[in-house]
């Protein structure tokens, strides 16, 4: 048993893909914008703060955010990491405006085109699978964005995360 645990622990150690997320650790101010088909942005009333910090020896970034939309407070908690076994980024989120747990799976390069995440859920009412896409892009050490994507993978909403502290 000890050999199995040693092997699991060794295989699960953070690697290069985890290191690509390093600049996401810190405190950020959040602002959101709707994105029109022509790429122009119009600000939305979402504003807030997020804190991302490494947990479990650098295996995951814990992602906590608080936002205000039209005077109402919302809280989100998440965990972002890279699964060495499946070779994909994974993002799990829970929020005060849902009773479900979202588990997103993604591929890509955080500093280039970004990591495109996909969420698949079963809709009991229609009996079909629902799919949503989101992209996380690191624009600089002090700025990253998340984008809600349409069926053609074009952004329809973008949230900017600007660093408050290092």
Secondary structure, DSSP 8 states (H G I E B T S, - for coil): -HHHHHHHHHHTS--HHHHTTGGG-EEEEEEEEEE-TTS-EEEEEEEEEEEEEEETTTTEEEEEEEEEETTEEEEEEEEEEEETTTTEEEEEEEETT-SS-EEEEEEEETTTTEEEEEEEEEETTTTEEEEEEEEEEEEETTEEEEEEE-TTS-EEEEEEEEEEE-
